[in-house]
């Protein structure tokens, strides 16, 4: 049987070096900066809105089936407002 030598405990606790600490801080700053730029681009400057063009059937369904108090019914040349 072989005799096992117990591992000697280290007298000095392990810690990060200065370069490792600066690397972690720099990485955190980079991730935060990229996330901030992404959030600003998405939430403050959304893509342009494209208007929806309805087919005559969809327009008729919208005019007849909506429960709102004011409806805009008709085409681009013959708009009329219906009040309930």
N, C-alpha and C positions, 0 to 999 in steps of 0.2 A: 504494500500500500504506500502510495506516495503521500508525503506530508504536504498539506496545503498551507501556504503562507498567507496569513490574513493581510488584506490591503491596509496600508497605513493611511489614516485620515489626513487630508491635506490641512496644513496649518493655516493656509490663506484661503478665504472663500473665493470662489470664481466670480468674476465680474466682467462686464463688457469693457472693451478698450475704448479709448476716446474716438478712434476712427469708426468703430462699430456704432457707437452712440450717434455720432454725426451722420452716419449713413442712414440710420433709422429715422432721424429727424428730417433729413433731406427727402427721404422717400415719402414720409407722411406729408410734408409740405407740397411735394409734387402731386400726390394723389388729391389733396385738398384743392390745389389750384386747378387741376383738370376738372374735378367735379364742379367747382364753382363756375368755371367758364361754360361747361356743358349746361348747368342749370340756368344760367343767365341767358344763354342762347335759346334754350327751349321755352322757358317761361316768360321772358321779357320780349322776345322777338319771335313770335310764332310764325309759321309759314303763311303766306297770303291765303285769304279765304276765296274759294271758288264758288260762285253762286250756282244753285241747283236749278236746272231746267226741267220742269215737269211735263210729262206727256199729257195730252188732253184727258185721257182716262184718269190719270193720277190727280189732275187738277179738279176734275169733277168729284172724285172721291173725297178730296180734301174739303171742297166747298160743301158737300152734302153731309159728311160724316163728322165734322169737328164740333165739339161742344163749347167752343169759345163764344163770347158775346159779340165779337166783331169778326167778320170774314171778308176777305178780299176775293171776290169771285169774278171770273172773266179772264180773257186773254190780255196780252200786252196793250192792245188797242181799245179794249172795251172793259175796263175795270169798273167794278161797282162795289160799294161797301154795303153790307147787309148788317143791320143792327137788330139784335134780338131783344 
